[in-house]
Amino acid sequence: MTDTTLTPTTSETPASAPKQPKSLYALDDLTRKRNAAEKRFKAYGITAIGIGLFFLVVLAYAIISEGIPAFTKTVVEVDFTLTQEQFDKAEGTLFKTKAYEGIFIEALKGQLEESGVSVPFDAATIERIVGKPGGTIRSFFQANPEQLGQPVRFELAAASRVDGYMNGRVTRDNMTDSRFLMKADLDLVDTLVEASVIKTVFNWNFITGADSGVDNPGGAGIGAAVIGSFFMMLVVLFLSLPIGVAASIYLEEFAPQNKFTDLIEVNISNLAAVPSIVFGILGLAVFIQFMHLPQSAPLVGGLVLTLMTLPTIIISTRASLKAVPPSIRDAALGVGASKMQAIFHHVLPLAMPGILTGTIIGLAQALGETAPLLLIGMVGFVARGYPDGFVDGFIEPNSAMPAQIYTWAARADFAFYEKAWGGIIVLLIFLLTMNILAVLLRRRFERRW
């Protein structure tokens, strides 16, 4: 028997190598998609912010560039001395203001000759450039007879078209001859500018004055409308803040949860979205036609804006009260405080920053409303001056800044458009001031828990 050694023919399979752990820095396809989506979202957000900032800059530039001319005015400065003899002679004529205009023209010619300028002009040209100065001169010397024989400098406002020529609104190319200004008059205007007779100065009357007639845009001011808005905001503040806060505290802390309170809450939310003109109709029907309160008075305007502002204040105050942790209430009740004490001594002080912020934002919204004020008659032309006293400021007819701006924008003369843009600048300054005040008050009263 032959020994045969059988050699195994099975091939030896190598043991599989252990799987290498995946690197934390390696990105799979899903992670790459998520990162790409995040980058796209950031790009969308940055683009949206950039577009918003672009339009904000364009809006600010348009308001400032169009409104700055309202803060300047063109004046004609003439120095002359009116003697007692000239005064008596002018007062003895039939057309007295015409006589004073002749004296003014002679004084202007003399001032130009002293400057080495000689240019012919007549009374009609002067009337188109500076209006009719005779009445102003006569009124001054009648009120100040001691100035007779003394050198007096008269600063007379130039016509609106001359003012437009000085600030670039009117040019020789875009103007046509009219009874208001002739192209040939611009030669005299240029001459007077070179002689420092016509100047551009700051228009204080725009800040402190009242509205003027449709034929006198240079004399229009927004000061009386600012006073009207101030008295309206006083009414809104002293009515809407206590009523709104008291209603919010009751609804949030004391009112039972039933269908009646649910109905009240729904109505408050709906009133916050009602157009402002509806409140104007309500104020016209209730406060003027039914209660017979004085029309066009800041008191009525304040009452209408109070109704419009109350839902905003109630909603913001309730949100501030809800934001106070329940543990504050529980801790106060746990040490023996009554529910009233817990609310007014602990919860309300902590909610005060949000309450003040909501109140000031509501006031700022009311400050810019126009439609309700127009319905109750607070239009621009009713504001003829400042009120005689503090109480009269509430009941005398007056206007408000938004209504005054609307009135100027509705007039045909382009010079009133500049006044409207300038009024928008003043209104925005007030709104920015109120919002800055809201931020400061929030930081002042803010507490951390």
VEXMINU-512340 format. One record per residue (C-alpha): residue in one letter; z, x, y. Coordinates in Angstrom, 3 decimals. Last residue first. Layout:
REM residues N
+------+----------+----------+----------+
! rest !       pz !       px !       py !
+------+----------+----------+----------+
!    a !        Z !        X !        Y !
...
+------+----------+----------+----------+
This chain:
REM residues 449
+------+----------+----------+----------+
! rest !       pz !       px !       py !
+------+----------+----------+----------+
!    w !   36.424 !  -34.822 !   88.171 !
!    r !   34.531 !  -33.394 !   91.141 !
!    r !   34.814 !  -34.713 !   94.663 !
!    e !   32.130 !  -35.326 !   97.273 !
!    f !   33.418 !  -36.441 !  100.660 !
!    r !   31.947 !  -33.646 !  102.815 !
!    r !   28.919 !  -33.050 !  100.606 !
!    r !   27.931 !  -36.706 !  100.803 !
!    l !   28.645 !  -36.808 !  104.514 !
!    l !   26.377 !  -33.809 !  105.109 !
!    v !   23.543 !  -35.276 !  103.021 !
!    a !   23.760 !  -38.651 !  104.793 !
!    l !   23.817 !  -36.945 !  108.196 !
!    i !   20.643 !  -35.072 !  107.253 !
!    n !   19.077 !  -38.420 !  106.365 !
!    m !   20.134 !  -39.934 !  109.688 !
!    t !   18.801 !  -36.977 !  111.663 !
!    l !   15.512 !  -37.080 !  109.767 !
!    l !   15.137 !  -40.769 !  110.614 !
!    f !   15.932 !  -40.204 !  114.298 !
!    i !   13.476 !  -37.306 !  114.519 !
!    l !   10.889 !  -39.439 !  112.725 !
!    l !   11.269 !  -42.146 !  115.369 !
!    v !   10.797 !  -39.648 !  118.208 !
!    i !    7.668 !  -38.234 !  116.524 !
!    i !    6.349 !  -41.765 !  115.923 !
!    g !    6.862 !  -42.508 !  119.623 !
!    g !    4.685 !  -39.504 !  120.456 !
!    w !    1.941 !  -40.876 !  118.207 !
!    a !    2.202 !  -44.254 !  119.949 !
!    k !    2.138 !  -42.606 !  123.384 !
!    e !   -1.003 !  -40.736 !  122.390 !
!    y !   -2.523 !  -44.041 !  121.312 !
!    f !   -1.573 !  -45.442 !  124.732 !
!    a !   -3.900 !  -42.896 !  126.347 !
!    f !   -6.727 !  -44.349 !  124.252 !
!    d !   -6.643 !  -47.504 !  126.351 !
!    a !   -7.277 !  -50.590 !  124.198 !
!    r !   -3.727 !  -51.568 !  123.343 !
!    a !   -2.611 !  -52.301 !  119.773 !
!    a !   -1.226 !  -48.796 !  119.188 !
!    w !    1.064 !  -49.151 !  122.204 !
!    t !    2.507 !  -52.450 !  120.945 !
!    y !    3.036 !  -51.064 !  117.428 !
!    i !    4.908 !  -48.061 !  118.815 !
!    q !    7.139 !  -50.359 !  120.874 !
!    a !    7.831 !  -52.544 !  117.840 !
!    p !    8.813 !  -49.493 !  115.781 !
!    m !   11.047 !  -48.120 !  118.587 !
!    a !   12.854 !  -51.329 !  119.393 !
!    s !   12.484 !  -53.830 !  122.228 !
!    n !   14.825 !  -55.509 !  124.651 !
!    p !   15.899 !  -58.906 !  125.875 !
!    e !   19.573 !  -58.862 !  126.956 !
!    i !   22.154 !  -59.945 !  124.360 !
!    f !   23.334 !  -56.762 !  122.654 !
!    g !   22.878 !  -54.280 !  125.517 !
!    d !   24.469 !  -56.826 !  127.837 !
!    v !   27.787 !  -56.172 !  126.088 !
!    f !   27.554 !  -52.450 !  126.832 !
!    g !   26.438 !  -52.889 !  130.426 !
!    d !   23.464 !  -53.358 !  132.751 !
!    p !   20.869 !  -52.948 !  130.021 !
!    y !   18.153 !  -50.301 !  130.547 !
!    g !   14.702 !  -51.254 !  131.749 !
!    r !   11.657 !  -53.443 !  131.295 !
!    a !   11.850 !  -53.826 !  127.516 !
!    v !    9.970 !  -57.127 !  127.042 !
!    f !    6.606 !  -55.300 !  126.915 !
!    g !    7.308 !  -53.639 !  123.586 !
!    v !    7.819 !  -56.625 !  121.344 !
!    m !   11.208 !  -57.872 !  120.197 !
!    g !   10.010 !  -61.494 !  119.917 !
!    i !   11.771 !  -62.696 !  116.761 !
!    l !    8.580 !  -62.402 !  114.681 !
!    l !    7.799 !  -58.935 !  116.030 !
!    l !   11.215 !  -57.688 !  114.962 !
!    p !   10.750 !  -58.867 !  111.374 !
!    a !    7.374 !  -57.051 !  111.133 !
!    t !    8.461 !  -53.674 !  112.553 !
!    e !   10.969 !  -51.984 !  110.256 !
!    g !   11.617 !  -48.266 !  110.822 !
!    l !   15.295 !  -48.500 !  111.751 !
!    a !   15.958 !  -50.823 !  108.804 !
!    q !   14.901 !  -48.119 !  106.343 !
!    a !   17.100 !  -45.587 !  108.104 !
!    l !   20.004 !  -48.026 !  107.969 !
!    g !   19.492 !  -48.494 !  104.225 !
!    i !   19.399 !  -44.710 !  103.759 !
!    i !   22.604 !  -44.476 !  105.784 !
!    t !   24.319 !  -47.098 !  103.630 !
!    g !   23.145 !  -45.621 !  100.336 !
!    t !   24.428 !  -42.181 !  101.299 !
!    l !   27.729 !  -43.564 !  102.531 !
!    i !   28.276 !  -45.480 !   99.283 !
!    g !   27.287 !  -42.492 !   97.144 !
!    p !   29.755 !  -40.240 !   98.936 !
!    m !   32.485 !  -42.953 !   98.863 !
!    a !   32.549 !  -43.459 !   95.094 !
!    l !   35.484 !  -41.080 !   94.586 !
!    p !   37.377 !  -42.657 !   97.489 !
!    l !   36.666 !  -46.151 !   96.062 !
!    v !   37.926 !  -45.430 !   92.536 !
!    h !   41.332 !  -43.974 !   93.347 !
!    h !   43.233 !  -45.672 !   96.165 !
!    f !   41.101 !  -48.790 !   96.698 !
!    i !   40.249 !  -49.586 !   93.070 !
!    a !   43.487 !  -48.482 !   91.404 !
!    q !   45.537 !  -50.135 !   94.135 !
!    m !   43.723 !  -53.454 !   93.667 !
!    k !   44.143 !  -53.219 !   89.903 !
!    s !   47.859 !  -52.644 !   90.334 !
!    a !   49.271 !  -49.183 !   89.843 !
!    g !   51.862 !  -48.686 !   87.122 !
!    v !   51.161 !  -45.187 !   85.794 !
!    g !   48.761 !  -46.484 !   83.170 !
!    l !   46.753 !  -48.525 !   85.683 !
!    a !   45.933 !  -45.351 !   87.618 !
!    a !   45.081 !  -43.448 !   84.445 !
!    d !   42.897 !  -46.299 !   83.136 !
!    r !   40.964 !  -46.546 !   86.402 !
!    i !   40.271 !  -42.814 !   86.513 !
!    s !   39.501 !  -42.824 !   82.766 !
!    p !   36.709 !  -45.319 !   83.421 !
!    p !   34.656 !  -42.487 !   84.998 !
!    v !   33.293 !  -43.212 !   88.517 !
!    a !   29.502 !  -43.639 !   88.225 !
!    k !   29.853 !  -47.422 !   88.012 !
!    l !   31.318 !  -47.504 !   91.523 !
!    s !   28.403 !  -45.470 !   92.883 !
!    a !   25.853 !  -47.763 !   91.192 !
!    r !   27.637 !  -50.784 !   92.662 !
!    t !   27.446 !  -49.203 !   96.115 !
!    s !   23.714 !  -48.455 !   95.780 !
!    i !   22.917 !  -52.040 !   94.741 !
!    i !   25.105 !  -53.601 !   97.428 !
!    i !   23.713 !  -51.349 !  100.166 !
!    t !   20.096 !  -52.119 !   99.263 !
!    p !   20.794 !  -55.863 !   98.988 !
!    l !   22.529 !  -55.870 !  102.427 !
!    t !   19.725 !  -54.139 !  104.346 !
!    m !   17.404 !  -57.131 !  104.840 !
!    l !   20.179 !  -59.505 !  105.871 !
!    t !   21.501 !  -56.835 !  108.237 !
!    l !   17.995 !  -56.325 !  109.647 !
!    v !   17.894 !  -59.976 !  110.698 !
!    l !   21.382 !  -59.804 !  112.233 !
!    g !   20.514 !  -56.582 !  114.089 !
!    g !   17.346 !  -58.111 !  115.528 !
!    v !   19.335 !  -61.122 !  116.693 !
!    l !   21.895 !  -58.901 !  118.429 !
!    p !   19.126 !  -56.634 !  119.763 !
!    a !   17.920 !  -59.614 !  121.841 !
!    s !   14.284 !  -60.767 !  121.777 !
!    q !   15.402 !  -64.413 !  121.793 !
!    p !   18.959 !  -65.246 !  122.745 !
!    l !   20.791 !  -67.140 !  119.972 !
!    h !   19.881 !  -70.811 !  119.657 !
!    m !   21.674 !  -71.295 !  116.296 !
!    f !   18.820 !  -73.371 !  114.789 !
!    q !   15.642 !  -72.063 !  116.442 !
!    i !   16.853 !  -68.530 !  117.186 !
!    f !   19.268 !  -67.464 !  114.431 !
!    v !   18.130 !  -69.689 !  111.580 !
!    a !   14.365 !  -70.189 !  111.895 !
!    l !   13.466 !  -66.893 !  113.561 !
!    g !   15.852 !  -64.958 !  111.320 !
!    l !   14.359 !  -66.514 !  108.180 !
!    i !   10.819 !  -65.748 !  109.369 !
!    g !   11.844 !  -62.147 !  110.041 !
!    f !   13.520 !  -61.941 !  106.626 !
!    v !   10.207 !  -62.995 !  105.082 !
!    i !    8.455 !  -60.278 !  107.114 !
!    s !   10.562 !  -57.683 !  105.307 !
!    p !    8.872 !  -58.306 !  101.983 !
!    v !   11.350 !  -59.294 !   99.216 !
!    a !   12.107 !  -56.443 !   96.787 !
!    a !   15.805 !  -56.029 !   97.600 !
!    l !   16.119 !  -59.820 !   97.526 !
!    n !   15.132 !  -59.813 !   93.839 !
!    s !   17.958 !  -57.457 !   92.886 !
!    i !   20.440 !  -59.562 !   94.836 !
!    n !   19.089 !  -62.722 !   93.186 !
!    v !   19.520 !  -61.253 !   89.714 !
!    e !   23.099 !  -60.225 !   90.495 !
!    i !   23.957 !  -63.680 !   91.839 !
!    l !   22.500 !  -65.395 !   88.770 !
!    d !   24.515 !  -63.125 !   86.490 !
!    t !   27.600 !  -63.994 !   88.519 !
!    f !   26.970 !  -67.706 !   87.890 !
!    k !   26.081 !  -67.250 !   84.237 !
!    n !   29.378 !  -65.604 !   83.428 !
!    q !   31.002 !  -62.178 !   83.544 !
!    p !   34.060 !  -62.618 !   85.694 !
!    a !   34.055 !  -60.992 !   89.162 !
!    f !   36.799 !  -58.418 !   89.806 !
!    e !   35.453 !  -54.868 !   89.490 !
!    e !   31.683 !  -54.788 !   89.894 !
!    l !   30.977 !  -58.078 !   91.646 !
!    y !   34.085 !  -57.895 !   93.845 !
!    i !   33.634 !  -54.250 !   94.738 !
!    s !   29.950 !  -54.771 !   95.526 !
!    a !   30.611 !  -57.785 !   97.760 !
!    a !   33.249 !  -55.847 !   99.709 !
!    v !   30.951 !  -52.827 !  100.090 !
!    g !   28.037 !  -54.957 !  101.307 !
!    i !   30.107 !  -57.013 !  103.742 !
!    p !   31.922 !  -53.962 !  105.141 !
!    l !   28.720 !  -51.875 !  105.528 !
!    s !   26.243 !  -54.615 !  106.477 !
!    l !   28.077 !  -55.983 !  109.503 !
!    f !   29.309 !  -52.987 !  111.487 !
!    l !   26.266 !  -50.885 !  110.581 !
!    v !   23.611 !  -53.531 !  111.218 !
!    v !   25.066 !  -54.491 !  114.605 !
!    l !   25.343 !  -50.829 !  115.655 !
!    m !   21.803 !  -50.234 !  114.395 !
!    m !   20.523 !  -52.988 !  116.667 !
!    f !   22.304 !  -51.471 !  119.669 !
!    f !   20.676 !  -48.097 !  118.997 !
!    s !   17.228 !  -49.633 !  118.399 !
!    g !   17.381 !  -51.291 !  121.817 !
!    i !   18.489 !  -48.028 !  123.442 !
!    v !   15.536 !  -46.237 !  121.831 !
!    a !   13.242 !  -49.011 !  123.103 !
!    a !   14.509 !  -48.414 !  126.657 !
!    g !   13.748 !  -44.688 !  126.345 !
!    i !   10.214 !  -45.098 !  124.958 !
!    g !    8.233 !  -44.481 !  128.115 !
!    a !    5.046 !  -45.742 !  129.747 !
!    g !    4.201 !  -44.499 !  133.239 !
!    g !    1.060 !  -42.592 !  132.231 !
!    p !   -0.284 !  -45.594 !  130.360 !
!    n !   -0.560 !  -47.624 !  133.588 !
!    d !   -3.210 !  -50.351 !  133.297 !
!    v !   -1.624 !  -52.078 !  130.287 !
!    g !    1.635 !  -52.384 !  132.153 !
!    s !    4.587 !  -50.111 !  131.527 !
!    d !    7.153 !  -49.671 !  128.774 !
!    a !   10.488 !  -48.122 !  129.632 !
!    g !   11.475 !  -44.633 !  130.728 !
!    t !   13.872 !  -41.951 !  129.437 !
!    i !   11.888 !  -39.922 !  126.904 !
!    f !    8.395 !  -40.700 !  128.235 !
!    n !    9.711 !  -40.305 !  131.790 !
!    w !   10.685 !  -36.745 !  131.002 !
!    n !    7.017 !  -35.822 !  130.777 !
!    f !    6.997 !  -32.032 !  130.694 !
!    v !    4.560 !  -30.604 !  133.241 !
!    t !    0.800 !  -30.092 !  133.496 !
!    k !   -0.340 !  -29.067 !  136.961 !
!    i !   -2.794 !  -30.191 !  139.635 !
!    v !   -2.266 !  -28.502 !  143.004 !
!    s !   -2.264 !  -25.006 !  141.525 !
!    a !   -5.372 !  -24.087 !  143.627 !
!    e !   -7.342 !  -23.411 !  140.449 !
!    v !   -6.243 !  -26.799 !  139.088 !
!    l !   -7.284 !  -28.494 !  142.329 !
!    t !  -10.734 !  -26.953 !  142.051 !
!    d !  -11.091 !  -28.062 !  138.440 !
!    v !  -10.091 !  -31.608 !  139.444 !
!    l !  -12.580 !  -31.547 !  142.326 !
!    d !  -15.351 !  -30.623 !  139.914 !
!    l !  -14.083 !  -33.292 !  137.527 !
!    d !  -14.715 !  -35.928 !  140.180 !
!    a !  -18.476 !  -35.374 !  139.798 !
!    k !  -18.223 !  -36.744 !  136.267 !
!    m !  -16.862 !  -39.968 !  137.704 !
!    l !  -13.519 !  -41.563 !  136.859 !
!    f !  -12.059 !  -45.099 !  136.729 !
!    r !  -14.989 !  -46.947 !  138.298 !
!    s !  -17.148 !  -45.518 !  135.590 !
!    d !  -19.339 !  -42.483 !  134.900 !
!    t !  -19.521 !  -41.598 !  131.252 !
!    m !  -17.325 !  -39.265 !  129.251 !
!    n !  -18.067 !  -37.503 !  125.965 !
!    d !  -19.855 !  -34.425 !  127.308 !
!    r !  -17.737 !  -33.751 !  130.380 !
!    t !  -14.641 !  -33.816 !  128.217 !
!    v !  -11.773 !  -36.261 !  127.765 !
!    r !   -9.141 !  -35.637 !  125.080 !
!    g !   -8.859 !  -31.983 !  126.057 !
!    n !   -5.315 !  -31.996 !  127.490 !
!    m !   -6.434 !  -31.742 !  131.130 !
!    y !   -9.320 !  -34.193 !  130.734 !
!    g !   -6.970 !  -36.724 !  129.130 !
!    d !   -4.612 !  -36.382 !  132.103 !
!    v !   -7.561 !  -36.998 !  134.404 !
!    r !   -8.395 !  -40.054 !  132.302 !
!    s !   -4.819 !  -41.313 !  132.551 !
!    a !   -4.726 !  -40.999 !  136.339 !
!    a !   -2.532 !  -38.281 !  137.819 !
!    a !    1.206 !  -38.728 !  138.346 !
!    l !    2.347 !  -37.845 !  141.857 !
!    e !    4.750 !  -35.000 !  142.604 !
!    f !    5.410 !  -35.180 !  146.329 !
!    r !    6.939 !  -32.156 !  148.021 !
!    v !    8.646 !  -32.914 !  151.349 !
!    p !    8.800 !  -30.771 !  154.477 !
!    q !   11.165 !  -32.416 !  157.000 !
!    g !   10.081 !  -34.388 !  160.078 !
!    l !   11.061 !  -37.642 !  158.417 !
!    q !   13.350 !  -36.903 !  155.476 !
!    e !   16.252 !  -38.767 !  157.146 !
!    p !   14.283 !  -41.979 !  156.708 !
!    n !   14.885 !  -41.840 !  152.935 !
!    a !   14.338 !  -45.334 !  151.473 !
!    q !   11.517 !  -46.165 !  153.872 !
!    f !   10.223 !  -42.629 !  153.485 !
!    f !    9.989 !  -42.941 !  149.705 !
!    s !    8.550 !  -46.461 !  149.687 !
!    r !    5.756 !  -45.409 !  152.065 !
!    i !    4.841 !  -42.386 !  149.950 !
!    t !    4.736 !  -44.397 !  146.714 !
!    g !    2.667 !  -47.194 !  148.298 !
!    g !    0.159 !  -44.771 !  149.771 !
!    p !   -0.383 !  -42.869 !  146.521 !
!    k !   -3.176 !  -45.156 !  145.286 !
!    g !   -4.425 !  -43.704 !  142.015 !
!    v !   -4.266 !  -39.957 !  141.497 !
!    i !   -7.763 !  -39.003 !  140.407 !
!    r !   -9.757 !  -42.220 !  140.915 !
!    e !   -7.909 !  -42.974 !  144.149 !
!    i !   -8.553 !  -39.432 !  145.393 !
!    t !  -12.283 !  -39.844 !  144.775 !
!    a !  -12.328 !  -43.155 !  146.650 !
!    a !  -10.494 !  -41.577 !  149.603 !
!    d !  -13.152 !  -38.930 !  150.088 !
!    f !  -13.853 !  -35.420 !  148.895 !
!    p !  -15.380 !  -32.222 !  150.292 !
!    v !  -14.297 !  -28.846 !  148.906 !
!    s !  -12.849 !  -25.958 !  150.871 !
!    v !  -10.573 !  -23.582 !  149.052 !
!    g !   -8.849 !  -20.635 !  150.721 !
!    s !   -5.374 !  -21.667 !  149.566 !
!    e !   -4.461 !  -22.690 !  153.130 !
!    e !   -7.631 !  -24.778 !  153.175 !
!    l !   -6.497 !  -26.535 !  149.988 !
!    q !   -3.111 !  -27.413 !  151.512 !
!    g !   -4.817 !  -28.747 !  154.652 !
!    k !   -7.125 !  -30.929 !  152.596 !
!    l !   -4.153 !  -32.307 !  150.666 !
!    a !   -2.273 !  -33.075 !  153.903 !
!    e !   -5.304 !  -34.909 !  155.286 !
!    i !   -5.588 !  -36.912 !  152.061 !
!    f !   -1.890 !  -37.834 !  152.142 !
!    i !   -2.080 !  -38.995 !  155.754 !
!    g !   -5.092 !  -41.153 !  154.890 !
!    e !   -3.190 !  -42.590 !  151.915 !
!    y !   -0.317 !  -43.449 !  154.265 !
!    a !   -2.704 !  -45.452 !  156.446 !
!    k !   -4.064 !  -47.300 !  153.425 !
!    t !   -0.500 !  -48.170 !  152.409 !
!    k !    0.025 !  -49.776 !  155.826 !
!    f !   -3.067 !  -51.939 !  156.014 !
!    l !   -2.292 !  -53.903 !  159.195 !
!    t !   -1.154 !  -50.905 !  161.210 !
!    g !    2.202 !  -50.557 !  162.953 !
!    e !    3.976 !  -49.014 !  159.983 !
!    a !    1.385 !  -46.232 !  159.913 !
!    k !    1.861 !  -45.500 !  163.616 !
!    d !    5.646 !  -45.498 !  163.313 !
!    f !    5.512 !  -43.083 !  160.379 !
!    q !    3.004 !  -40.803 !  162.086 !
!    e !    5.213 !  -40.634 !  165.194 !
!    q !    8.329 !  -39.968 !  163.153 !
!    t !    6.599 !  -37.041 !  161.558 !
!    l !    5.553 !  -36.813 !  157.945 !
!    t !    5.653 !  -33.269 !  156.601 !
!    f !    3.456 !  -32.202 !  153.730 !
!    d !    3.583 !  -30.602 !  150.309 !
!    v !    1.267 !  -31.943 !  147.582 !
!    e !    1.786 !  -31.668 !  143.842 !
!    v !   -0.633 !  -33.642 !  141.660 !
!    v !    0.777 !  -34.313 !  138.202 !
!    t !   -0.551 !  -34.191 !  134.663 !
!    k !    1.832 !  -35.311 !  131.958 !
!    t !    3.390 !  -33.827 !  128.856 !
!    f !    5.436 !  -35.338 !  126.019 !
!    a !    2.669 !  -37.777 !  125.066 !
!    p !    0.313 !  -34.818 !  124.614 !
!    i !    2.490 !  -33.674 !  121.632 !
!    g !    1.781 !  -36.839 !  119.624 !
!    e !   -1.709 !  -36.183 !  118.272 !
!    s !   -1.053 !  -32.599 !  117.190 !
!    i !    2.441 !  -33.422 !  115.900 !
!    i !    1.461 !  -36.527 !  113.926 !
!    a !   -1.715 !  -35.002 !  112.483 !
!    y !    0.036 !  -31.756 !  111.543 !
!    a !    2.884 !  -33.625 !  109.851 !
!    l !    0.423 !  -35.775 !  107.892 !
!    v !   -1.642 !  -32.770 !  106.811 !
!    v !    1.521 !  -30.890 !  105.795 !
!    l !    2.728 !  -33.885 !  103.771 !
!    f !   -0.716 !  -34.260 !  102.206 !
!    f !   -0.609 !  -30.648 !  101.071 !
!    l !    3.013 !  -30.904 !   99.908 !
!    g !    2.127 !  -33.869 !   97.686 !
!    i !   -0.914 !  -32.077 !   96.271 !
!    g !    1.183 !  -28.976 !   95.556 !
!    i !    3.902 !  -31.038 !   93.881 !
!    a !    1.311 !  -32.728 !   91.668 !
!    t !   -0.291 !  -29.393 !   90.818 !
!    i !    3.084 !  -27.865 !   89.949 !
!    g !    3.854 !  -30.821 !   87.684 !
!    y !    0.472 !  -30.712 !   85.972 !
!    a !    0.812 !  -26.952 !   85.444 !
!    k !    4.261 !  -27.453 !   83.947 !
!    f !    2.848 !  -30.089 !   81.603 !
!    r !    0.006 !  -27.783 !   80.601 !
!    k !    2.445 !  -24.970 !   79.887 !
!    e !    4.568 !  -27.278 !   77.727 !
!    a !    1.500 !  -28.497 !   75.814 !
!    a !    0.487 !  -24.881 !   75.173 !
!    n !    3.984 !  -24.055 !   73.921 !
!    r !    3.963 !  -27.060 !   71.596 !
!    k !    0.528 !  -26.196 !   70.276 !
!    r !    1.544 !  -22.573 !   69.661 !
!    t !    4.663 !  -23.714 !   67.844 !
!    l !    2.584 !  -25.947 !   65.566 !
!    d !    0.132 !  -23.145 !   64.790 !
!    d !    2.782 !  -20.659 !   63.780 !
!    l !    4.217 !  -18.071 !   66.063 !
!    a !    5.728 !  -14.832 !   64.738 !
!    y !    8.643 !  -13.532 !   66.749 !
!    l !   11.294 !  -14.766 !   64.322 !
!    s !    9.511 !  -12.894 !   61.584 !
!    k !    9.086 !  -14.694 !   58.243 !
!    p !   11.081 !  -13.207 !   55.378 !
!    q !    8.961 !  -11.253 !   52.829 !
!    k !    8.624 !  -13.005 !   49.473 !
!    p !    9.958 !  -10.871 !   46.576 !
!    a !    7.246 !   -9.133 !   44.540 !
!    s !    6.138 !  -10.920 !   41.356 !
!    a !    7.139 !   -9.036 !   38.188 !
!    p !    4.246 !   -7.136 !   36.741 !
!    t !    2.508 !   -8.772 !   33.765 !
!    e !    2.424 !   -6.457 !   30.643 !
!    s !   -0.807 !   -6.864 !   28.749 !
!    t !   -0.402 !   -8.224 !   25.223 !
!    t !   -2.017 !   -5.893 !   22.701 !
!    p !    1.118 !   -5.102 !   20.747 !
!    t !    0.511 !   -2.170 !   18.465 !
!    l !    0.619 !   -3.069 !   14.774 !
!    t !    1.569 !   -0.179 !   12.595 !
!    t !   -0.245 !   -0.277 !    9.297 !
!    d !    1.423 !    1.139 !    6.264 !
!    t !   -0.971 !    1.385 !    3.278 !
!    m !    0.000 !    0.000 !    0.000 !
+------+----------+----------+----------+
